[in-house]
């Protein structure tokens, strides 16, 4: 089989352009090697953190003699430690992610974004894991940082297909309990679930000190509801259907959608989670470039 056919979600030109920008964590991470992200522990980087009083057993090489000369007291210089991070890419593969318009499906867009970020993270020395879920966790790839690990992630991404109902809520709660060390968690989904239950998941992840960003994938027709004749709407996850006159239900639908999106954004702000609304007709390179720049600005 031609491997290039299985890698259509990767664009070498996009990768080359985005490689100029690092993906930064917004909070200290706990890694196992030196990297580009702040650690909660003190180390030997060049970035000064704070002074603290000397206690017996401290390395006297870190004493600040100038401060001693001014105060006649011993103070230690503390520096930030830099480390690598673990990033978990969580991708919804439920049936609704297969909703397809002229620009492709939500799952195809999520696949491109996930593959691109996985490549960038491994290239900057960070460990990347992947979890794909529908009715349950279909694929669970633990985080690794070696380049050979990318092939496994890409193979997994090439296999996933939209299927079944979403199990987003139990998956995220289980995920929060399973990850022992703080990590960067990026979630790609259309979030077709109860918004309050979803925000409970975000709160759970933040309570575990994970850095969280969500990418809300929607189709333009879901946002604008521009249908001009009676339509049978089919639930892609349960196969239930409803025949409706769009002109009659449009106002009610758009009001509920607005309330839902506002509550989701408010909840993400409340729990300090990045929220990014992504429409399938948008350029995913620009979406990722804006995300990387914003992260660099607020690290």
Protein Blocks (a to p, Z undefined) as FASTA:
>chain_A
ZZklmmmmpcfklmmmmmmpccddfbdcddfbdcfbdcfbdcfbfbdfbdcdddehiafk
lpcfklmmmnopacdddddddddddddddddfbfklmpccfkopfklmmmmmmmmmmmmm
mmnopacdddddfkbcfbdcdddfbfklmmmmmmmmmmpccedjdfklmmmmmmmmmmmb
gcddddddehiacfklmmmmmmmmmmnopacdddddddfklmnopafbdcddddfklopa
cdddfklmmmmmmmmmmmmmmmmmmmmmmnopacddddfkbcfklmmmmmmmmmmmmZZ
